[in-house]
Amino acid sequence: MESTRAFEVKVGMFILVGIVILFIIVFSIGDINISKAGYHITVRFNFAGGIGSSAPVRVAGVGVGNVQGVKIIFSEKDARSYAEVSAFIQEEAKIEKDAKVTINTLGLLGEKYLEVYPGTPGSPLLKNGDVIIGKDPVIMEKLTDNLVDLSDSAKTIVDRLKKGEGFVGKLLTEESAYTDFKVMMTNFKDFSADLKTTGVNFKDFSDDLKRHPWKLLNKPRGE
């Protein structure tokens, strides 16, 4: 009987130790440290970008906490809904009230996290329970739509150039237009050279006039 009880005690202690180890592993993976003090802030967005609980919080690129919850709220004052992200920040991480907070992504399709860009030095700091307005992340669907519109516009321009529409299109497709343009540029180059020569002669005349102003007074009419 005693041996059976001893065996049960050993099994119970083994299970208890296993639970404690599992508890520590789970909290380590979740980047949670219950021994650290800190404070809680709430960040309000128009669009949360798919961020979820346990997402990292980084200040100036350094991990300082984690997201504890995301919920939708309705503002009676604004008559609209907002997304609120609750975050835990470690005590040693100080965040200015004018800091910029946004939702970023590790890589193109990586994990979402809360990115905090420090504010103005000397500004008041956020305290436990404070609410800050975040900067909405870029919506990938809108970015994709803009790229599609840009591609369509570029295709339209290329098609018009191929058809010889516009000045550039005519230069690319019509030999005569290219020849006329080349002749015009040559004439312009010659004209510029003539102006340069005229300018040098005028400068010499102006300098001579400054040295001998009486020449103009004694100059016969008609010269």
C-alpha positions in Angstrom: 0.0 0.0 0.0 2.8 2.4 1.0 4.7 1.6 -2.2 1.6 2.4 -4.2 1.1 5.8 -2.5 4.8 6.6 -3.0 4.4 5.8 -6.7 1.4 8.0 -7.0 3.2 10.9 -5.3 6.1 10.5 -7.7 3.7 10.5 -10.7 1.9 13.5 -9.3 5.1 15.5 -8.8 6.3 14.5 -12.3 3.0 15.8 -13.8 3.3 19.0 -11.8 6.8 19.6 -12.9 5.7 19.0 -16.5 2.9 21.5 -16.2 5.2 24.1 -14.8 7.7 23.5 -17.7 4.9 23.7 -20.2 3.6 26.9 -18.6 7.1 28.5 -18.9 7.5 27.4 -22.5 4.1 28.7 -23.6 4.7 32.2 -22.0 8.2 32.3 -23.5 6.9 31.6 -27.0 4.2 34.2 -26.6 6.9 36.7 -25.7 5.2 37.3 -22.3 7.1 38.0 -19.2 4.9 38.1 -16.1 7.8 39.3 -14.0 8.1 42.6 -15.9 6.1 45.7 -14.9 4.5 47.9 -17.5 1.5 49.9 -18.6 -1.3 49.6 -21.1 -2.2 51.9 -24.0 -5.0 51.9 -26.6 -4.4 52.8 -30.2 -7.3 53.8 -32.3 -7.4 53.1 -36.1 -9.8 53.5 -38.9 -8.5 50.2 -40.3 -6.6 47.6 -38.2 -4.9 45.9 -41.2 -5.5 42.3 -39.8 -3.4 42.7 -36.7 -4.2 40.2 -33.9 -3.6 39.5 -30.3 -0.1 38.6 -29.2 1.4 40.6 -32.1 4.7 42.3 -31.1 5.0 46.0 -30.2 8.2 47.7 -31.3 9.4 51.2 -30.4 12.1 52.4 -32.8 12.5 48.8 -34.0 12.9 47.3 -30.6 10.5 44.8 -29.1 8.9 46.3 -25.9 5.6 44.5 -25.5 2.7 42.8 -27.3 -0.9 43.4 -28.4 -3.4 42.1 -25.9 -6.6 42.6 -27.9 -8.3 44.1 -30.9 -11.9 45.2 -30.9 -14.4 47.3 -32.9 -16.0 50.3 -31.1 -18.7 52.7 -32.2 -18.3 56.4 -31.5 -21.5 58.2 -30.8 -19.7 61.5 -31.2 -18.4 60.7 -34.7 -21.3 58.4 -35.6 -18.9 55.8 -37.0 -16.9 52.7 -36.0 -13.2 52.5 -35.1 -10.7 49.7 -34.5 -9.1 49.8 -31.1 -5.8 47.9 -30.4 -4.9 47.4 -26.8 -1.2 46.9 -26.1 1.1 46.2 -23.1 4.3 48.2 -23.0 7.2 47.4 -20.7 7.9 49.9 -18.0 11.3 51.0 -19.3 9.9 51.9 -22.7 8.8 55.5 -22.7 6.5 56.7 -25.5 5.8 60.4 -26.2 2.2 61.4 -26.7 3.0 62.8 -30.2 4.6 59.5 -31.2 3.4 58.0 -34.5 1.9 54.5 -34.2 1.1 52.3 -37.2 0.6 48.7 -38.2 3.6 47.3 -40.1 4.5 43.9 -41.7 7.6 41.8 -41.3 8.5 41.4 -45.0 5.9 41.5 -47.8 3.6 38.8 -46.4 5.0 38.4 -42.9 3.6 38.9 -39.4 1.7 42.1 -38.5 3.0 44.1 -35.6 2.5 47.5 -33.9 5.3 49.9 -34.9 5.9 53.0 -32.7 8.0 55.9 -34.0 9.3 58.1 -31.1 7.9 61.6 -30.8 9.4 64.9 -30.0 12.0 64.9 -27.3 10.7 66.4 -24.1 7.1 65.8 -25.0 4.7 64.5 -22.3 4.7 60.7 -22.0 1.9 58.2 -22.4 0.5 56.9 -19.1 -1.4 53.7 -18.3 -4.8 53.8 -19.9 -4.0 56.6 -22.4 -5.5 56.5 -25.9 -3.5 57.5 -29.0 -4.7 57.9 -32.6 -2.7 55.6 -34.9 -1.8 56.1 -38.5 -3.7 53.7 -40.7 -1.7 51.1 -42.6 -1.6 50.9 -46.4 -4.5 48.8 -47.7 -2.9 46.3 -50.1 -6.1 46.1 -52.2 -5.9 49.9 -52.9 -2.2 49.7 -53.7 -2.9 46.8 -56.2 -5.7 48.9 -57.8 -3.4 51.9 -58.2 -0.7 49.6 -59.8 -3.4 48.3 -62.2 -4.5 51.8 -63.1 -0.8 52.9 -63.6 -0.3 49.9 -65.9 -3.4 50.7 -67.9 -2.2 54.3 -68.3 1.3 53.2 -69.4 -0.3 50.9 -72.0 -2.5 53.7 -73.3 0.6 55.9 -73.8 2.5 53.2 -75.6 -0.4 52.5 -77.9 -0.7 56.2 -78.8 3.0 56.4 -79.5 2.8 53.3 -81.7 0.0 55.0 -83.7 2.1 58.1 -84.1 -0.1 60.4 -82.0 1.4 63.5 -80.5 4.7 65.1 -81.1 6.8 62.3 -79.6 4.7 59.7 -81.5 5.4 61.4 -84.8 9.1 61.6 -84.1 9.1 57.9 -83.5 7.0 56.8 -86.4 7.4 59.5 -89.2 10.8 59.9 -90.9 9.9 63.3 -92.2 9.1 64.6 -88.7 12.4 63.3 -87.4 14.3 65.0 -90.2 12.5 68.3 -89.8 13.2 68.2 -86.1 16.9 67.5 -86.7 17.1 70.4 -89.1 15.4 72.7 -86.6 17.9 71.7 -83.9 20.8 72.3 -86.3 19.5 75.8 -87.2 19.0 76.5 -83.5 22.6 75.5 -82.8 23.9 77.8 -85.5 21.6 80.6 -84.3 23.0 80.2 -80.8 26.6 80.4 -82.1 25.7 83.6 -83.9 24.2 85.1 -80.8 27.4 84.2 -78.8 29.6 85.9 -81.4 27.4 89.0 -81.4 27.4 89.0 -77.6 31.2 89.1 -77.5 31.4 92.0 -80.0 28.8 93.9 -78.1 30.8 93.3 -74.9 34.0 94.6 -76.5 32.0 97.7 -77.7 30.6 98.3 -74.2 34.0 98.0 -72.6 35.5 100.4 -75.1 32.6 102.8 -74.5 33.2 102.8 -70.8 36.9 103.6 -71.3 36.3 106.3 -74.0 32.8 107.7 -73.5 33.6 110.8 -75.7 33.7 108.6 -78.8 30.0 108.4 -78.7 29.6 112.2 -78.4 32.0 112.8 -81.2 30.6 110.1 -83.5 29.3 111.5 -86.7 25.6 111.1 -87.4 24.7 108.1 -89.6 27.5 105.9 -88.3 
